Amino acid sequence: MLKKIEVFAPAKINLYLKIVGKRPDGFHALETLMVPITVGDLLTVSLKGEGDPSVTMTCDRADLPADPTNLAWRAARLFIERFGIKEGVDIALTKRVPVGAGLGGGSSDGAHVLLALRQLTGVAASDADLAEIAARLGSDVPFFIYRRPALCTGRGEIIEPVAAWSGADTEAVQGLLVHPGFGVPTPWAYQTYAQNPQPGSQGPEFSFGALRNDLEPPVFSKYLWLPTAKEWFTRQPGVVGAMMSGSGSSVFALLGKGGDAAALAAAFRKEFGENLFAEPFKVWRP
């Protein structure tokens, strides 16, 4: 039996995010189309042997917690408790996804620890079983269990993989992902939206639908870098659409056929700063 496995934990972008109301539990009800992308973190998950079912964790970034506040750590603990695992788990995280960026990096880490432990332990758990555990970690964690484009509703935890997702859709979703170096607190974004609820502007139509993010108006009103970057993208050759992902603070640009993401990244860094995060991406497939 395997004792160690390395996994890629992809980030996600929201191609549209519509807020459809307020739930009795205080959360907002969403309709959002999310896709996993080729930007992601790296995880090494190991079983430590029987007799000490503890969780240990390291991270290559000293500013990030490697303790019970980290979703990857919590995922391992929930898996051990749910399935009665007698072995401990060690997690080594190489962090590549910006934090507080609307990309679900921490959520993906948590989901992929669950997936890795299913493979390592041989536990007979379905994706639905893991998604149930994942929902205890956060609203968008279950999405990463299914590892494919999906329509997410409820708080984001009700997952319906897109059966009709086509090659044309995959070809349309590629471009450049950028991050300004600061995050946007997700609770703040939703609270500010609730004070003045209005739909985000509808972007261009694609085979999968139109770009839209209802959190853009409240976030853009405070974090002016984001609308500036989005507007700059729309003026660049080859760009066919641009939008903020999730609650921010990342922005992505979609490129048409033959678009040059590397050239766009170089132009972006020249305009906004040489050290900023700017990564080409495509739809990720397992």
C-alpha positions, 0 to 999 in steps of 0.5 A, spaced: 500 500 500 502 507 498 505 511 504 506 517 500 502 521 494 504 527 491 497 531 488 496 537 484 491 542 488 488 546 482 485 553 483 478 555 480 475 561 477 468 563 477 465 564 470 459 567 473 457 568 480 449 570 481 447 572 488 439 570 488 437 571 495 439 571 502 438 564 506 435 563 513 442 561 515 444 568 514 448 566 508 447 568 501 444 563 496 448 563 489 448 560 482 456 560 480 459 556 474 466 554 477 472 551 473 478 548 475 485 551 472 492 549 471 494 554 477 495 550 483 498 548 489 502 542 490 501 537 496 505 531 499 500 527 503 504 521 507 501 516 512 506 516 518 504 509 521 499 506 526 499 508 533 499 515 533 493 518 529 496 525 529 496 530 524 503 534 522 504 539 517 509 544 514 508 549 509 513 553 504 511 560 506 512 562 513 506 567 513 501 561 512 499 557 518 500 549 518 496 548 524 488 546 525 486 553 522 489 550 515 483 547 511 488 541 509 490 540 516 483 540 518 481 535 512 486 530 515 483 530 522 476 529 519 478 524 515 481 520 520 475 521 525 470 519 520 473 513 517 477 511 524 484 511 521 489 508 526 495 512 522 497 519 523 498 523 517 503 528 515 502 534 509 507 538 506 504 544 502 508 548 497 503 554 496 503 557 489 495 560 489 495 567 492 491 567 498 485 571 499 484 571 492 477 568 490 481 562 487 479 557 492 486 555 494 485 553 501 479 550 499 482 546 494 488 544 499 483 541 503 479 537 498 485 534 495 487 532 502 481 528 502 482 525 495 489 523 497 487 520 503 482 516 500 487 513 495 492 512 501 488 508 505 483 504 500 477 507 504 471 505 500 468 512 500 465 515 494 465 522 491 459 524 495 461 521 501 468 526 501 463 532 499 459 531 505 466 531 509 468 537 505 462 541 506 464 541 513 470 545 511 467 550 507 462 552 502 466 551 496 470 545 498 466 540 495 467 543 488 474 540 488 472 533 490 469 532 483 475 536 479 471 538 473 467 544 471 460 545 475 454 549 477 454 550 484 448 553 488 446 553 495 452 556 499 456 554 493 456 547 496 451 543 492 455 541 486 452 539 479 458 537 474 456 540 467 455 534 463 455 538 457 461 541 458 465 541 451 471 542 447 469 549 445 468 551 452 475 548 454 478 552 448 474 558 450 477 558 458 484 560 457 488 566 458 491 570 464 490 570 471 493 576 475 493 578 483 495 585 486 498 582 492 493 584 497 486 580 499 479 581 499 475 579 505 470 574 503 465 576 509 466 583 507 464 583 500 458 579 501 456 584 507 457 590 502 453 587 497 447 586 502 447 594 503 446 595 496 444 589 492 445 590 484 447 585 479 454 585 476 455 588 469 454 582 464 460 581 460 461 577 453 457 571 451 461 564 450 459 557 449 458 556 456 454 563 457 456 570 459 461 573 464 458 576 470 460 577 477 455 580 482 460 581 487 464 586 482 460 592 484 461 592 492 469 590 491 470 595 485 468 601 489 473 600 495 479 596 491 480 601 485 486 596 482 481 591 480 477 595 476 483 598 473 486 592 471 479 589 468 479 595 464 486 595 462 485 587 460 479 589 455 483 594 451 489 589 450 489 585 443 487 578 443 483 579 450 475 577 449 473 578 456 475 579 463 472 579 470 474 578 477 474 571 480 469 570 486 470 575 491 476 577 489 482 580 489 484 576 483 482 578 476 482 574 469 483 575 462 480 570 457 484 570 450 481 568 443 484 563 439 491 564 438 492 569 444 499 569 447 498 569 454 506 570 455 506 576 451 500 579 455 503 577 462 509 581 460 505 587 458 501 587 464 507 586 469 510 592 465 504 596 466 502 594 473 509 592 476 514 587 475 513 583 481 506 582 481 503 575 480 501 574 473 500 566 470 497 563 464 492 558 465 487 553 462 482 549 464 485 543 468 483 536 467 485 530 472 
